[in-house]
């Protein structure tokens, strides 16, 4: 599940990203309302988490723009503890839920999961391409009775490929989608992870492969 977090406190945003990625979510973070709107337009996301107090557009303004453009993605608003007016304003503006700070990690994860199930682009936990099954519950891919575990980034790569069969992703696109624009990793991390996933596909005798499209990028194709 792809999530956008808009939170101006950098340390808080990074902590939220770590928490959600440990729960198998793919997460982008931004630190102001203008960037949030730009990311939303480039989406799609299954859940958007908006802090109310942000530079540029605040969370309520981003939310209003979302709904004015008929974007129905579920939105979780982060509010200051005890700020009843903020919670009411958020719900009246079209927020689906709110979470007052500070909050427990388990509650954040539970609320995000609940909102994700309402999303128009919500996808099942089990996805398939050819004879390959990708299982988000177990974080593994399998063919028949054989299975291999995936790391978070490996899973995100395979999910992206399976959800867009035949689509050619450039290295830069994969870097942005999986690691994020604010990542401190180098671009070769993409090549490394694709190599890992290819080895795992081969070990399963899967009839799908990640093909290199010279000069363009990578594409998942079913071998006939």
N, C-alpha and C positions, 0 to 999 in steps of 0.2 A: 504494500500500500504506500502510495506517494503522498507525503505531507509537506506543507509549507509552514514554517514557523517565522513569524514577524515579531521580533523582540529586540528593543533597542539596547538592552544591557547585554553586551557581548558574552560575558561569562555565563549569564543565565541561558542565553540562546545555545551556547555550546553544550551546556549541561543537559538541556532538553534534547538536543540532537543525540547525545550519547545515550540517554535513557531510552529514547524511542528506537534508535538503531539496534540496541540490545534486544528489543522486542520485535525485530525483523521488519521494521519500517524503513523506507527510503525517505530521507529528510533533506530538504533545502532550508537554509536559514538566511534571512535578511534582517537589516537593522533599522529600516525606516519605511514609512508608508509608500513612498514613491517606488522604491525597489520592489516592495510587496506587490504592487499593482502590475509592474512590469513582468514579474515572475508569473503572476496569475494569468496574464494574457498569453504567456508562452507555455503554460501548463500542459496537460491538465493535472490537477491534484484531486485526491479523494477527500482530504480534510485540510482545512486552513486554520491555523492557530494564530490569532491576532492579539497582541498586547494593545490596550487602549492608548496608553501614553507613548507615542513615538514621534520623532521629528518628521518633517515633511507632512504628509497626510497622517492623521492619527488613526487608530484602529477603527473608530466609528465611521470616519470618512471613507476608509478603504471598503468597509462593509457596505456602506451606502452605495458606493460606486459599483460594487459587485452586483448587488440586487437590482440597481438601475439598469445594468447591462444584462439582466436576466441570467446571471451566473448563479446556479443553484447549489454549488459546492457547500457541504456542511461547514459551518464556522464555529469554532470554539473561541470565546473571548476570555482573555486573561485580565482580571480586574484586581485592584487593590483591595485588601481585606476590609470588609465593612462598608465599601462604597456602594450602597444600595442604588444610588442614582445611576451609576455607571452600568450596573447589571440590568436595570430596567431599560435604560437607553439602548443598550446592546440588543436586548431581546426585541424591543420595539422596532429596531432598525433591521431586524432579520437574522440575528444570530440564532444558532440552534442550541447552544449551551454556553455556560460560562463557568469559570473556575477561579475562585479568589486566591490570591497569593497570601502566604506561602501554601503550597499544597504537597501532598504525598505523591511520590512517583507512581505508585500503584493506581491512584485515582486518576491521574493524567492518562495513563495507558488505557484504563478501562473506558474513560470517556471518549478518547480518540477511537478506540475500537468500535464503540457503539455508534459514533457518528459515521465511521467508515462504512458500516453496514447500510446506512441510509443513502450513501453516495450513488449517483447515477452511473458512475464508472466502477463501482465496487465489483471486484472479481473474486471468483471462488478460490479457496485455499489450494485446490488441486488444478493444475493446468497441464495440457498435453500438447506435444508436437511429435508427429510420427509415433514411434513406440516408446517415447520418453515421457515420463511423468515427473512434474515438478511439484513438490509438496511443501507448502509454506508452514504447515503444522510441525513437520519434522525437520524442516530445513535441509531437505535432501532431494536428489533426483534419482529415479530408478527406472529400470527396464526389467519387467517381469519381477522375479524375486530378488534381483540384485539391486543394491542401492549404495550410493556414496553421499557422504555429508558435504555440505557447502558452507563456506564462510559467508558472512553478511554480504560482502561485495560480490562474491561469486554468485550468490543467489540473486542479487539485484540485476546483475548482468543477464543471467538466464531468463529472469522474469521479463526484462525489457525486450529481449530477443523473441521470446515466445509470444508476447502480446502484440508484436509487430512483425509477423512472419514475412520474410522476403524484403523487409525494409533495410536499406543500407545505412548503417550508422558510422559516421566519421569518428576517428579517435577523439577529436575534440568534443564531439557531441556526447560520446560515452563518458568522457572525463567530467563534463558539466553535469550530466544527468546523475551519475553514480557517485562521484566524489564531491561535486559542488564547485561553484566558482571561487569560493573562499578557501578551497583546499590547499594545503601546503605540500601536497604530494606532486611529484613530477609526472609528466605525461606518460613515461614508460611504465607506470604502474598499470595502465590499461593493457598494454601488450603482455605484461607479466601475468595478469589475472586471466586474460583470454587463453594464454598458454596453459594455465592450471585447469581451466574449465575444459579445454580440448582434451587434455589427458584423461580427465574423469569421464567425459563422453566416450572416449575410446575404450576405457576400461569396462564400460557397461555394454559395449557393442551396440550403442545407440545408432539408429538410422537417421540421425540428424547431425549436422556439423556446422561449426562456425567457419564460414568461408571468408577468405580475404579477397576483397574486390579491389584490384590494383588501382591505386590513385584515388580511391573513394572511401574505403573503410571496411566494415564487416557486416555480414548478413547470415542469419540462421536459415539453413535450407534442409529440407527432408531429402535424403538420398533414396532414389528410386532404383 
